[in-house]
Amino acid sequence: MSAAHGPIGAAQTRQQWNTRWIAILLTTALLAGAAGYVVGGGTSRSTASILTGDAYAGVGQISALATDGITYGIPIDHVAWLDASGSRHENGRAECLPPDMKTGKVRFAAVRWAAAGVGGYSVVLVDCRS
């Protein structure tokens, strides 16, 4: 140690201990925050898959066979959707869904979920942009 810290073997001052503990606490907080960010996947990571499928509209229901081979049920109402100009809507029938008893292509986002030993897929967004 240098002369500024006293003779070798001398006890550290209270200020030196406080400075050391503050540095340890700050380092621990930064490491914990970085670990949480990595484990949580950051803020921009999404588990939704963007899919395109052939939609079949029945009366009050729509299903779409997507390119991944899975048939998805698409809610007629109460699902977020983007109109042709990219504006977001939270309810109402998406303008690009085929009318009853018709077929058409549809682009959508779906998530896979599992709980209590069961699981499935849910459509969370219909994308009507070309």
C-alpha positions as CSV (number, residue, x, y, z in Angstrom):
1,M,0.0,0.0,0.0
2,S,1.0,3.5,-0.6
3,A,1.7,6.1,2.1
4,A,-1.7,7.7,1.3
5,H,-3.4,4.6,2.7
6,G,-1.3,4.4,5.8
7,P,1.4,1.9,6.7
8,I,1.2,-1.7,5.5
9,G,-1.0,-3.8,7.7
10,A,-2.9,-0.7,9.1
11,A,-6.7,-1.0,9.4
12,Q,-8.7,0.6,6.6
13,T,-10.7,3.7,7.3
14,R,-14.5,3.7,7.4
15,Q,-14.6,5.7,4.1
16,Q,-12.5,3.0,2.3
17,W,-14.9,0.3,3.5
18,N,-17.9,2.3,2.4
19,T,-16.4,2.9,-1.0
20,R,-15.6,-0.8,-1.4
21,W,-19.1,-1.9,-0.4
22,I,-20.7,0.6,-2.8
23,A,-18.6,-0.7,-5.6
24,I,-19.5,-4.3,-4.8
25,L,-23.2,-3.4,-4.6
26,L,-23.2,-1.5,-7.9
27,T,-21.3,-4.4,-9.7
28,T,-23.8,-7.0,-8.3
29,A,-26.8,-4.9,-9.4
30,L,-25.3,-4.4,-12.9
31,L,-24.6,-8.2,-13.3
32,A,-28.0,-9.1,-12.0
33,G,-29.7,-6.7,-14.4
34,A,-27.6,-8.0,-17.4
35,A,-28.4,-11.6,-16.4
36,G,-32.1,-10.9,-16.2
37,Y,-32.1,-9.2,-19.6
38,V,-30.4,-12.2,-21.2
39,V,-32.6,-14.8,-19.5
40,G,-35.8,-12.7,-20.3
41,G,-34.7,-12.4,-23.9
42,G,-34.5,-8.6,-23.9
43,T,-37.4,-6.3,-24.8
44,S,-37.6,-6.8,-28.5
45,R,-37.7,-10.6,-28.6
46,S,-41.0,-12.2,-29.6
47,T,-42.2,-15.8,-29.6
48,A,-44.8,-15.2,-32.2
49,S,-44.5,-16.7,-35.6
50,I,-45.6,-14.8,-38.7
51,L,-47.4,-17.2,-41.0
52,T,-49.4,-17.2,-44.3
53,G,-52.2,-19.5,-44.9
54,D,-55.3,-20.4,-46.9
55,A,-58.2,-19.2,-44.9
56,Y,-61.6,-20.8,-45.0
57,A,-64.5,-18.8,-43.6
58,G,-67.5,-20.5,-42.2
59,V,-70.4,-18.8,-40.5
60,G,-68.9,-17.1,-37.5
61,Q,-65.6,-18.9,-37.7
62,I,-62.4,-18.9,-39.8
63,S,-59.6,-21.4,-40.0
64,A,-56.4,-21.2,-41.9
65,L,-54.0,-23.9,-43.0
66,A,-50.6,-22.3,-42.7
67,T,-47.4,-23.1,-44.5
68,D,-46.2,-24.9,-41.4
69,G,-48.9,-27.6,-41.9
70,I,-50.9,-26.5,-38.8
71,T,-54.6,-25.3,-39.1
72,Y,-55.2,-22.2,-36.9
73,G,-58.5,-20.9,-35.7
74,I,-58.6,-17.1,-36.4
75,P,-60.9,-15.1,-34.2
76,I,-63.5,-13.1,-36.1
77,D,-63.4,-10.4,-33.4
78,H,-61.3,-9.5,-30.4
79,V,-58.0,-10.0,-32.1
80,A,-55.5,-7.2,-33.0
81,W,-55.2,-6.5,-36.7
82,L,-53.3,-4.2,-39.0
83,D,-55.3,-2.6,-41.9
84,A,-53.8,-2.1,-45.4
85,S,-52.2,1.2,-44.4
86,G,-50.6,-0.4,-41.2
87,S,-53.0,1.2,-38.7
88,R,-53.6,-1.1,-35.7
89,H,-57.1,-2.1,-34.6
90,E,-58.0,-4.0,-31.4
91,N,-61.5,-5.4,-32.4
92,G,-63.8,-5.9,-35.2
93,R,-63.4,-8.2,-38.2
94,A,-60.1,-7.7,-40.0
95,E,-60.8,-6.3,-43.5
96,C,-58.7,-8.9,-45.2
97,L,-60.4,-12.0,-43.8
98,P,-62.6,-13.7,-46.4
99,P,-66.4,-13.3,-46.1
100,D,-68.5,-16.2,-44.9
101,M,-68.4,-19.3,-47.1
102,K,-65.4,-17.9,-49.1
103,T,-61.6,-18.6,-49.1
104,G,-58.6,-16.4,-49.3
105,K,-55.0,-16.0,-48.3
106,V,-54.3,-14.4,-44.9
107,R,-51.2,-13.4,-43.1
108,F,-51.2,-13.6,-39.3
109,A,-49.1,-14.0,-36.2
110,A,-49.5,-17.0,-33.9
111,V,-48.0,-18.2,-30.6
112,R,-47.6,-21.6,-29.2
113,W,-48.7,-22.1,-25.6
114,A,-48.7,-24.9,-23.0
115,A,-50.2,-25.0,-19.5
116,A,-51.1,-27.9,-17.1
117,G,-50.1,-30.6,-19.7
118,V,-52.2,-29.2,-22.6
119,G,-51.2,-26.8,-25.3
120,G,-52.1,-25.3,-28.6
121,Y,-51.7,-22.3,-30.9
122,S,-53.4,-19.0,-30.7
123,V,-53.6,-16.3,-33.4
124,V,-52.7,-13.0,-31.9
125,L,-52.6,-10.7,-34.9
126,V,-54.0,-10.5,-38.4
127,D,-51.9,-8.6,-40.9
128,C,-53.8,-7.1,-43.8
129,R,-50.9,-5.2,-45.3
130,S,-49.9,-6.3,-48.7
